[in-house]
Amino acid sequence: MRCTMTCRCLQSAGIPFRVIEVTAEPAALEFVTEELGYTEAPVVVVDDDPQHHWSGFRPDLISRLASRVGTGPVVPLGPSTSHGIA
């Protein structure tokens, strides 16, 4: 649920993103768990800055990111909202 909500929130804010399924990508899983130290998904890595990442559904951080990149406001969408995420 948190992964879906994060994707919907990013999409709502107009922030481009790429989903990497860590269960299918061993190198990505190792990066998230060993290098970043996270044990829960979703993990959002914004750029190459080692301090610019987080774990979990964080609409507050997505809003901050949206204002930084000049996209629209973030509206956290409930699970009943229908959006296609590619």
Protein Blocks (a to p, Z undefined) as FASTA:
>chain_A
ZZmmmmmmmmmnopacddddfklmmklmmmmmmmnopabdcdddfblclklccedjdfkl
mmmmmmmnopacdddddfkbccddZZ
